[in-house]
Amino acid sequence: MTARKAYEILKTSNPSALKKAEDILTKFSDYSTQKHESDYPFVECVTWPDDIKRIGGGWQSSWHFDDQAIFGDNTPIDQLDVKVELKNISTVMPQLYNWLDGKPDTSSLAYTTVMKHSKSEDEGKAQALRLLIHFYGDVH
């Protein structure tokens, strides 16, 4: 629903941005994209990050959320045995956005990980855009 709403907004208010996004998406195709993306790639690509988890795409599984421990007794964090996963949605979303905005941090977690699973910068951006669209839905 989030991707569809974004599609409708872009289609009306910024069709050139929508066209650019759809052009980026065409730079990568795999089993899941061939199966799910045809008429509305911007919307249909949203399932790709979940689809690939089961077929070798587990590298981005922890990126879909940010677990936060909640303790009701106000115990200071330094007194708790809490493990924090830094590879999460809060970390990678800004990195993916900056990359797609033309300001990639080539040493960032998102960039280095996506590029390990891409054959080119264009293919990496196509995967990054799919991830970002999906994660906006996860956050919503």
C-alpha positions as CSV (number, residue, x, y, z in Angstrom):
1,M,0.0,0.0,0.0
2,T,2.8,2.4,0.8
3,A,4.5,1.8,-2.5
4,R,1.2,2.2,-4.4
5,K,0.5,5.5,-2.6
6,A,4.1,6.8,-3.4
7,Y,3.5,5.7,-7.0
8,E,0.2,7.7,-7.2
9,I,1.9,10.8,-5.7
10,L,4.9,10.6,-8.0
11,K,2.7,9.9,-11.1
12,T,0.8,13.2,-10.4
13,S,3.3,15.5,-8.8
14,N,6.6,14.3,-10.3
15,P,6.3,12.0,-13.2
16,S,10.0,12.5,-14.2
17,A,11.1,11.2,-10.8
18,L,8.8,8.2,-11.2
19,K,10.3,7.6,-14.7
20,K,13.8,7.8,-13.3
21,A,13.0,5.3,-10.6
22,E,11.5,2.9,-13.0
23,D,14.5,3.3,-15.3
24,I,16.8,2.4,-12.3
25,L,14.7,-0.7,-11.6
26,T,15.2,-2.0,-15.1
27,K,18.9,-2.3,-14.5
28,F,18.5,-5.5,-12.5
29,S,16.5,-8.7,-12.9
30,D,16.4,-12.0,-11.2
31,Y,13.9,-14.9,-10.5
32,S,11.7,-12.7,-8.3
33,T,11.7,-9.6,-10.5
34,Q,10.8,-11.7,-13.5
35,K,8.0,-13.4,-11.6
36,H,6.5,-10.3,-9.9
37,E,7.4,-7.1,-11.9
38,S,5.6,-6.4,-15.1
39,D,3.0,-3.7,-15.4
40,Y,3.9,-1.5,-12.4
41,P,7.5,-2.2,-11.4
42,F,7.7,0.6,-8.9
43,V,4.9,-1.0,-6.9
44,E,5.5,-4.6,-7.8
45,C,9.2,-4.5,-6.8
46,V,8.2,-4.1,-3.2
47,T,8.2,-7.9,-2.5
48,W,11.7,-8.5,-3.8
49,P,13.5,-8.1,-0.5
50,D,11.2,-10.7,1.2
51,D,11.2,-13.0,-1.8
52,I,15.0,-13.3,-1.9
53,K,15.4,-14.1,1.8
54,R,14.6,-17.7,1.1
55,I,16.9,-18.1,-1.9
56,G,20.2,-16.7,-0.8
57,G,19.2,-13.1,0.0
58,G,19.4,-13.5,3.7
59,W,22.2,-10.9,3.8
60,Q,19.6,-8.2,4.2
61,S,17.2,-10.0,6.6
62,S,18.1,-7.9,9.7
63,W,17.7,-4.7,7.7
64,H,13.9,-4.9,7.8
65,F,13.5,-3.8,11.4
66,D,15.2,-2.3,14.4
67,D,14.5,-4.3,17.6
68,Q,14.7,-2.1,20.7
69,A,14.7,-3.6,24.2
70,I,12.1,-2.1,26.5
71,F,12.6,-2.2,30.3
72,G,9.9,-0.7,32.5
73,D,12.0,-0.3,35.6
74,N,14.3,2.5,34.4
75,T,17.5,0.4,34.7
76,P,20.3,2.3,33.1
77,I,21.3,0.7,29.7
78,D,24.9,0.2,30.8
79,Q,23.7,-2.1,33.6
80,L,21.7,-4.4,31.2
81,D,23.0,-7.3,29.2
82,V,21.5,-6.1,25.9
83,K,22.9,-6.9,22.5
84,V,22.3,-4.3,19.9
85,E,22.1,-5.2,16.2
86,L,23.6,-2.3,14.3
87,K,22.7,-3.9,10.9
88,N,19.2,-2.6,10.9
89,I,16.6,-0.5,9.1
90,S,17.7,2.7,11.0
91,T,21.2,2.2,9.8
92,V,20.7,1.3,6.2
93,M,17.8,3.5,5.1
94,P,19.8,6.7,5.2
95,Q,22.7,5.0,3.5
96,L,20.5,3.7,0.7
97,Y,18.8,7.1,0.3
98,N,22.1,8.9,0.1
99,W,23.4,6.4,-2.5
100,L,20.4,6.9,-4.7
101,D,20.6,10.7,-4.1
102,G,24.1,10.6,-5.7
103,K,26.0,10.8,-2.4
104,P,27.1,7.2,-1.8
105,D,29.3,6.3,1.1
106,T,31.2,3.5,-0.6
107,S,32.3,2.2,2.8
108,S,28.8,2.1,4.3
109,L,27.2,-1.2,5.3
110,A,24.4,-0.8,2.7
111,Y,26.7,0.1,-0.2
112,T,29.3,-2.6,0.5
113,T,26.8,-5.3,1.1
114,V,24.6,-4.6,-1.9
115,M,27.6,-4.3,-4.2
116,K,28.8,-7.8,-3.1
117,H,25.5,-9.0,-4.6
118,S,25.6,-6.9,-7.7
119,K,27.5,-7.1,-11.0
120,S,27.6,-3.3,-11.5
121,E,26.9,0.1,-9.9
122,D,23.6,0.3,-11.9
123,E,22.5,-3.1,-10.7
124,G,23.4,-2.2,-7.2
125,K,21.3,1.0,-7.4
126,A,18.4,-1.1,-8.7
127,Q,18.6,-3.4,-5.7
128,A,19.1,-0.4,-3.4
129,L,15.9,1.2,-4.7
130,R,13.9,-2.0,-4.2
131,L,15.2,-2.3,-0.7
132,L,14.4,1.4,0.1
133,I,10.8,1.1,-1.3
134,H,10.3,-2.1,0.7
135,F,11.7,-0.6,3.9
136,Y,9.4,2.5,3.7
137,G,6.5,0.0,3.8
138,D,8.1,-1.9,6.7
139,V,8.4,1.3,8.7
140,H,4.9,2.3,7.9
